[in-house]
Amino acid sequence: MTIIIDPQSSGISGNMIIGALVDLGASSQDLKFIMEKTANEFGKVEVNFSNLNKHGIKSCYCEVKTIEKGEVLNFNDFISKIKKLDIDDKIKKKSINIFTRIGEAEAKVHGSSLEKVHFHEVGSADAIADVIGSVYGYYSLKLDKEEIIGLPIAVGGGNIKTEHGILPVPVPAVVEILKDSYCMGGPVNSELATPTGCAIYMEFVDEKRKFIPTITIKENGYGAGKKDFNYPNILRIIKTMDPMENNEIDVIETNIDHLTGEELGYLFKKLLDNGASDVSITPIIMKKNRPGHLLKVISKKEKRDDLVNLIFEETGSLGIRINPNMHRGIARRRFIKKKIEINGEQFEVTFKIAHVNGKIISQRPEYEDIKKIALKTNIPLKDVITYCRWD
């Protein structure tokens, strides 16, 4: 399954995310309890859920009302209080990641350090409720097991009054948080994307796209925003299934019993260099009990004839078998770079992430990256692999 977060029309905020998750099946009663319980450690809030019709679309509205404001804390004291909350460790960890994103953005904007940042709006009790509620709903629906795609965010326009005075929309913290993401101004003169909502989006999303990919839609959830515009003020989250990617290939085979190991190695590399999708060489016993090798080459149709001619030229084979128009299923793949610390030193490792129906089926570090680390550090390759874990 693939999850699509769609903030293209009305932006994104914490309570809109929670409303959409409830509309998708998260328990509103459980969320009300956990949000009020945790937020009351920082002040006091009241949480209520209701169904609203936003210009013809039924959506879930999560209202988080501040009853009592708590003290303003610096970043370290704020995070220390979150660590002491009586909630699941994975919820605490992801919530801390979200607030760290906000804190780092605030520090960058104000030319300060993370340790000196004081949380005002983003550290208030209602922001705590928004973040922990969103993370709780995320795990309750097991979205951590799915691929999540984020579409471009509508950020709004105009200006807004904050603790730091009148600021343009999007506010500087939002601009910082959304670096390397797709976003767009408008379509109204109002703030649509909040720092909290954007930080949650960035923490949840695995891949950002301009458009919805080819999918099969299964279910939609709509989270309502507080404001009313002349169009539906909603955040949409879509549950989908991916049609398995497939394509046609040709398989080229021939038996070889007259080439040396060096010649086979040369042939192997030359076939890959000339466009073969994959090459394998398997020891076999041929007629008259002679040892030999089965050469098998997977080829895209447009490369087939060139590869067949190359095999004839390099091997002198008298016959080559071709199995045309074979179909293969392909897992969706993407490559993500991640920092790995080994013995106090940081290394960048590329991971190949494979998905089938939105589920992650493998998260493997690329061999060339781990080989470079092993050679540089003189650590055995097998030990480097143990350091290179996706989680």
FIKOLGU-505282 format. One record per residue (C-alpha): residue number from 1; x, y, z. Coordinates in steps of 0.02 Angstrom, whole numbers, plus 50000, padded with zeros to 5 digits. Layout:
BEGIN
(atom NUM, (X, Y, Z))
...
// end
This chain:
BEGIN
(atom 1, (50000, 50000, 50000))
(atom 2, (50056, 50178, 49964))
(atom 3, (49994, 50328, 50063))
(atom 4, (49979, 50497, 49977))
(atom 5, (49972, 50658, 50079))
(atom 6, (49889, 50791, 49971))
(atom 7, (49904, 50972, 50033))
(atom 8, (49890, 51051, 49859))
(atom 9, (49734, 51153, 49886))
(atom 10, (49729, 51204, 50070))
(atom 11, (49901, 51175, 50142))
(atom 12, (49936, 51076, 50299))
(atom 13, (49925, 51091, 50488))
(atom 14, (49936, 50970, 50633))
(atom 15, (49750, 50963, 50667))
(atom 16, (49711, 50937, 50481))
(atom 17, (49829, 50787, 50479))
(atom 18, (49744, 50715, 50634))
(atom 19, (49571, 50742, 50560))
(atom 20, (49620, 50652, 50399))
(atom 21, (49695, 50506, 50498))
(atom 22, (49534, 50490, 50599))
(atom 23, (49433, 50493, 50437))
(atom 24, (49544, 50349, 50379))
(atom 25, (49505, 50246, 50534))
(atom 26, (49612, 50306, 50680))
(atom 27, (49515, 50307, 50844))
(atom 28, (49455, 50482, 50892))
(atom 29, (49427, 50426, 51072))
(atom 30, (49604, 50361, 51090))
(atom 31, (49673, 50518, 51009))
(atom 32, (49573, 50634, 51122))
(atom 33, (49640, 50542, 51275))
(atom 34, (49823, 50538, 51221))
(atom 35, (49823, 50718, 51157))
(atom 36, (49746, 50792, 51315))
(atom 37, (49852, 50683, 51429))
(atom 38, (50019, 50732, 51350))
(atom 39, (49977, 50914, 51313))
(atom 40, (49923, 50943, 51494))
(atom 41, (50105, 50918, 51544))
(atom 42, (50140, 51082, 51452))
(atom 43, (49980, 51179, 51489))
(atom 44, (49802, 51119, 51463))
(atom 45, (49698, 51083, 51308))
(atom 46, (49528, 51015, 51264))
(atom 47, (49514, 50907, 51108))
(atom 48, (49352, 50874, 51014))
(atom 49, (49313, 50792, 50847))
(atom 50, (49167, 50831, 50733))
(atom 51, (49113, 50800, 50554))
(atom 52, (49104, 50957, 50447))
(atom 53, (49047, 50987, 50270))
(atom 54, (49176, 51094, 50183))
(atom 55, (49097, 51154, 50020))
(atom 56, (49017, 50986, 49987))
(atom 57, (49153, 50872, 50056))
(atom 58, (49124, 50781, 50221))
(atom 59, (49280, 50794, 50326))
(atom 60, (49338, 50769, 50505))
(atom 61, (49382, 50923, 50606))
(atom 62, (49500, 50906, 50754))
(atom 63, (49478, 51055, 50870))
(atom 64, (49619, 51084, 50994))
(atom 65, (49568, 51221, 51116))
(atom 66, (49699, 51295, 51233))
(atom 67, (49628, 51307, 51409))
(atom 68, (49788, 51354, 51499))
(atom 69, (49957, 51408, 51429))
(atom 70, (50114, 51334, 51503))
(atom 71, (50285, 51412, 51525))
(atom 72, (50398, 51450, 51378))
(atom 73, (50543, 51325, 51378))
(atom 74, (50709, 51319, 51289))
(atom 75, (50738, 51175, 51170))
(atom 76, (50834, 51059, 51289))
(atom 77, (50708, 51078, 51432))
(atom 78, (50566, 51055, 51310))
(atom 79, (50637, 50893, 51239))
(atom 80, (50676, 50830, 51415))
(atom 81, (50492, 50846, 51460))
(atom 82, (50440, 50749, 51305))
(atom 83, (50562, 50609, 51350))
(atom 84, (50476, 50592, 51519))
(atom 85, (50301, 50573, 51446))
(atom 86, (50210, 50411, 51481))
(atom 87, (50192, 50358, 51299))
(atom 88, (50270, 50230, 51182))
(atom 89, (50455, 50261, 51148))
(atom 90, (50432, 50260, 50959))
(atom 91, (50300, 50397, 50973))
(atom 92, (50418, 50499, 51082))
(atom 93, (50563, 50475, 50961))
(atom 94, (50467, 50528, 50805))
(atom 95, (50388, 50675, 50899))
(atom 96, (50560, 50733, 50953))
(atom 97, (50618, 50720, 50772))
(atom 98, (50475, 50835, 50721))
(atom 99, (50511, 50964, 50855))
(atom 100, (50696, 50956, 50813))
(atom 101, (50653, 51002, 50633))
(atom 102, (50556, 51152, 50698))
(atom 103, (50694, 51199, 50820))
(atom 104, (50830, 51190, 50688))
(atom 105, (50726, 51299, 50572))
(atom 106, (50696, 51428, 50709))
(atom 107, (50881, 51430, 50754))
(atom 108, (50932, 51454, 50571))
(atom 109, (50806, 51595, 50545))
(atom 110, (50858, 51689, 50704))
(atom 111, (51044, 51658, 50683))
(atom 112, (51049, 51563, 50847))
(atom 113, (51089, 51387, 50906))
(atom 114, (50967, 51246, 50938))
(atom 115, (51006, 51249, 51125))
(atom 116, (50960, 51434, 51137))
(atom 117, (50794, 51420, 51043))
(atom 118, (50640, 51460, 51148))
(atom 119, (50479, 51383, 51086))
(atom 120, (50330, 51501, 51084))
(atom 121, (50184, 51448, 50972))
(atom 122, (50268, 51284, 50921))
(atom 123, (50305, 51236, 51102))
(atom 124, (50133, 51272, 51170))
(atom 125, (50014, 51139, 51234))
(atom 126, (49908, 51138, 51074))
(atom 127, (50064, 51109, 50967))
(atom 128, (50111, 50963, 51080))
(atom 129, (49937, 50892, 51054))
(atom 130, (49951, 50914, 50865))
(atom 131, (50121, 50829, 50850))
(atom 132, (50092, 50684, 50969))
(atom 133, (49916, 50659, 50904))
(atom 134, (49979, 50651, 50724))
(atom 135, (50117, 50529, 50770))
(atom 136, (49999, 50421, 50875))
(atom 137, (49876, 50413, 50728))
(atom 138, (50019, 50373, 50608))
(atom 139, (50073, 50222, 50710))
(atom 140, (49895, 50166, 50753))
(atom 141, (49860, 50149, 50566))
(atom 142, (50031, 50064, 50542))
(atom 143, (50085, 50195, 50415))
(atom 144, (50266, 50166, 50468))
(atom 145, (50254, 50003, 50368))
(atom 146, (50198, 50092, 50209))
(atom 147, (50278, 50206, 50080))
(atom 148, (50216, 50386, 50099))
(atom 149, (50217, 50508, 49954))
(atom 150, (50196, 50694, 49983))
(atom 151, (50120, 50809, 49850))
(atom 152, (50160, 50997, 49836))
(atom 153, (50103, 51107, 49981))
(atom 154, (49996, 51262, 49956))
(atom 155, (50071, 51388, 50078))
(atom 156, (49949, 51533, 50058))
(atom 157, (49999, 51716, 50053))
(atom 158, (49992, 51885, 50138))
(atom 159, (50059, 51908, 50315))
(atom 160, (50026, 51848, 50491))
(atom 161, (50050, 51913, 50669))
(atom 162, (50170, 51808, 50773))
(atom 163, (50274, 51821, 50933))
(atom 164, (50410, 51894, 50822))
(atom 165, (50295, 52026, 50746))
(atom 166, (50214, 52035, 50575))
(atom 167, (50290, 51906, 50459))
(atom 168, (50261, 51863, 50275))
(atom 169, (50171, 51703, 50228))
(atom 170, (50246, 51576, 50219))
(atom 171, (50336, 51621, 50380))
(atom 172, (50527, 51602, 50379))
(atom 173, (50522, 51442, 50483))
(atom 174, (50406, 51359, 50357))
(atom 175, (50521, 51409, 50214))
(atom 176, (50667, 51331, 50307))
(atom 177, (50574, 51171, 50352))
(atom 178, (50513, 51145, 50173))
(atom 179, (50685, 51153, 50092))
(atom 180, (50698, 51031, 49946))
(atom 181, (50508, 51011, 49943))
(atom 182, (50379, 51063, 49815))
(atom 183, (50267, 51207, 49870))
(atom 184, (50164, 51348, 49793))
(atom 185, (50092, 51514, 49847))
(atom 186, (49905, 51547, 49866))
(atom 187, (49771, 51512, 49822))
(atom 188, (49710, 51631, 49960))
(atom 189, (49778, 51777, 50059))
(atom 190, (49799, 51676, 50219))
(atom 191, (49923, 51562, 50306))
(atom 192, (49890, 51384, 50248))
(atom 193, (50049, 51291, 50299))
(atom 194, (50100, 51298, 50481))
(atom 195, (50275, 51256, 50546))
(atom 196, (50202, 51111, 50645))
(atom 197, (50106, 51040, 50496))
(atom 198, (50256, 51058, 50381))
(atom 199, (50375, 50974, 50505))
(atom 200, (50255, 50827, 50525))
(atom 201, (50240, 50814, 50335))
(atom 202, (50430, 50812, 50314))
(atom 203, (50450, 50679, 50448))
(atom 204, (50314, 50566, 50379))
(atom 205, (50349, 50578, 50192))
(atom 206, (50469, 50456, 50106))
(atom 207, (50459, 50532, 49933))
(atom 208, (50400, 50701, 49865))
(atom 209, (50315, 50711, 49697))
(atom 210, (50232, 50844, 49590))
(atom 211, (50091, 50728, 49537))
(atom 212, (50002, 50571, 49595))
(atom 213, (50090, 50418, 49517))
(atom 214, (49998, 50275, 49433))
(atom 215, (49901, 50194, 49575))
(atom 216, (49737, 50110, 49619))
(atom 217, (49641, 50216, 49745))
(atom 218, (49568, 50117, 49890))
(atom 219, (49514, 50244, 50021))
(atom 220, (49518, 50431, 50059))
(atom 221, (49524, 50529, 50222))
(atom 222, (49485, 50714, 50235))
(atom 223, (49544, 50827, 50376))
(atom 224, (49458, 50996, 50390))
(atom 225, (49545, 51161, 50423))
(atom 226, (49470, 51290, 50540))
(atom 227, (49453, 51430, 50413))
(atom 228, (49318, 51442, 50279))
(atom 229, (49364, 51489, 50101))
(atom 230, (49267, 51489, 49937))
(atom 231, (49328, 51311, 49908))
(atom 232, (49349, 51156, 50021))
(atom 233, (49479, 51193, 50157))
(atom 234, (49535, 51013, 50178))
(atom 235, (49689, 50903, 50183))
(atom 236, (49670, 50739, 50090))
(atom 237, (49760, 50576, 50131))
(atom 238, (49739, 50436, 50005))
(atom 239, (49766, 50249, 50031))
(atom 240, (49817, 50165, 49870))
(atom 241, (49881, 50004, 49795))
(atom 242, (50019, 50007, 49665))
(atom 243, (49996, 49908, 49506))
(atom 244, (50153, 49802, 49495))
(atom 245, (50271, 49871, 49367))
(atom 246, (50311, 49750, 49227))
(atom 247, (50400, 49752, 49062))
(atom 248, (50450, 49636, 48922))
(atom 249, (50626, 49568, 48908))
(atom 250, (50719, 49445, 48800))
(atom 251, (50827, 49307, 48874))
(atom 252, (50981, 49258, 48774))
(atom 253, (51069, 49092, 48811))
(atom 254, (51212, 48989, 48744))
(atom 255, (51321, 48846, 48806))
(atom 256, (51508, 48877, 48812))
(atom 257, (51646, 48746, 48836))
(atom 258, (51799, 48824, 48756))
(atom 259, (51832, 48989, 48847))
(atom 260, (51952, 49015, 48991))
(atom 261, (51902, 49094, 49156))
(atom 262, (51987, 49257, 49105))
(atom 263, (51892, 49260, 48940))
(atom 264, (51726, 49227, 49028))
(atom 265, (51762, 49369, 49150))
(atom 266, (51801, 49487, 49006))
(atom 267, (51640, 49435, 48915))
(atom 268, (51537, 49459, 49073))
(atom 269, (51594, 49640, 49094))
(atom 270, (51582, 49682, 48909))
(atom 271, (51401, 49623, 48901))
(atom 272, (51354, 49735, 49048))
(atom 273, (51449, 49882, 48975))
(atom 274, (51352, 49861, 48813))
(atom 275, (51180, 49868, 48889))
(atom 276, (51138, 49696, 48959))
(atom 277, (51014, 49711, 49103))
(atom 278, (51093, 49561, 49190))
(atom 279, (51219, 49424, 49152))
(atom 280, (51244, 49256, 49237))
(atom 281, (51367, 49114, 49201))
(atom 282, (51324, 48944, 49275))
(atom 283, (51436, 48787, 49275))
(atom 284, (51351, 48643, 49181))
(atom 285, (51393, 48470, 49113))
(atom 286, (51373, 48465, 48924))
(atom 287, (51363, 48319, 48801))
(atom 288, (51498, 48187, 48814))
(atom 289, (51510, 48235, 49000))
(atom 290, (51614, 48390, 48959))
(atom 291, (51615, 48530, 49089))
(atom 292, (51555, 48696, 49021))
(atom 293, (51457, 48853, 49062))
(atom 294, (51282, 48916, 49027))
(atom 295, (51286, 49101, 48981))
(atom 296, (51120, 49187, 49013))
(atom 297, (51091, 49370, 48968))
(atom 298, (50935, 49472, 49009))
(atom 299, (50910, 49606, 48878))
(atom 300, (50788, 49745, 48837))
(atom 301, (50715, 49718, 48664))
(atom 302, (50807, 49864, 48585))
(atom 303, (50976, 49796, 48646))
(atom 304, (50947, 49615, 48598))
(atom 305, (51022, 49609, 48422))
(atom 306, (51179, 49704, 48473))
(atom 307, (51208, 49587, 48620))
(atom 308, (51180, 49431, 48513))
(atom 309, (51308, 49494, 48387))
(atom 310, (51431, 49532, 48527))
(atom 311, (51414, 49354, 48596))
(atom 312, (51445, 49281, 48422))
(atom 313, (51600, 49389, 48400))
(atom 314, (51675, 49359, 48572))
(atom 315, (51637, 49173, 48591))
(atom 316, (51631, 49103, 48416))
(atom 317, (51472, 49012, 48469))
(atom 318, (51382, 48916, 48332))
(atom 319, (51208, 48943, 48404))
(atom 320, (51121, 49061, 48523))
(atom 321, (50947, 49034, 48596))
(atom 322, (50828, 49182, 48617))
(atom 323, (50671, 49178, 48723))
(atom 324, (50578, 49335, 48666))
(atom 325, (50439, 49435, 48750))
(atom 326, (50461, 49365, 48924))
(atom 327, (50375, 49465, 49061))
(atom 328, (50453, 49510, 49227))
(atom 329, (50379, 49596, 49379))
(atom 330, (50483, 49741, 49445))
(atom 331, (50483, 49808, 49621))
(atom 332, (50482, 49998, 49628))
(atom 333, (50655, 50059, 49675))
(atom 334, (50726, 50222, 49738))
(atom 335, (50895, 50272, 49805))
(atom 336, (50918, 50372, 49965))
(atom 337, (51081, 50434, 50039))
(atom 338, (51101, 50420, 50227))
(atom 339, (51239, 50469, 50349))
(atom 340, (51313, 50321, 50444))
(atom 341, (51430, 50341, 50592))
(atom 342, (51571, 50214, 50611))
(atom 343, (51697, 50234, 50752))
(atom 344, (51656, 50418, 50769))
(atom 345, (51673, 50457, 50583))
(atom 346, (51528, 50502, 50467))
(atom 347, (51507, 50414, 50299))
(atom 348, (51374, 50438, 50165))
(atom 349, (51296, 50274, 50108))
(atom 350, (51170, 50251, 49967))
(atom 351, (51027, 50132, 50009))
(atom 352, (50921, 50046, 49877))
(atom 353, (50741, 50046, 49941))
(atom 354, (50623, 49925, 49854))
(atom 355, (50432, 49932, 49866))
(atom 356, (50295, 49812, 49813))
(atom 357, (50117, 49875, 49837))
(atom 358, (50187, 50017, 49942))
(atom 359, (50269, 49900, 50068))
(atom 360, (50456, 49911, 50091))
(atom 361, (50528, 49739, 50048))
(atom 362, (50713, 49780, 50058))
(atom 363, (50830, 49920, 50116))
(atom 364, (51004, 49873, 50058))
(atom 365, (51163, 49978, 50060))
(atom 366, (51250, 49989, 49892))
(atom 367, (51402, 49876, 49882))
(atom 368, (51519, 50007, 49807))
(atom 369, (51487, 50124, 49955))
(atom 370, (51520, 49994, 50089))
(atom 371, (51674, 49933, 49995))
(atom 372, (51747, 50110, 49997))
(atom 373, (51716, 50122, 50185))
(atom 374, (51796, 49953, 50217))
(atom 375, (51951, 50001, 50117))
(atom 376, (51966, 50171, 50200))
(atom 377, (51941, 50112, 50379))
(atom 378, (52023, 49940, 50362))
(atom 379, (51867, 49866, 50443))
(atom 380, (51810, 49697, 50372))
(atom 381, (51671, 49715, 50243))
(atom 382, (51552, 49606, 50344))
(atom 383, (51573, 49720, 50494))
(atom 384, (51542, 49877, 50390))
(atom 385, (51379, 49798, 50331))
(atom 386, (51320, 49781, 50513))
(atom 387, (51343, 49968, 50536))
(atom 388, (51247, 50009, 50377))
(atom 389, (51071, 49980, 50441))
(atom 390, (50926, 50079, 50373))
(atom 391, (50842, 50094, 50543))
// end
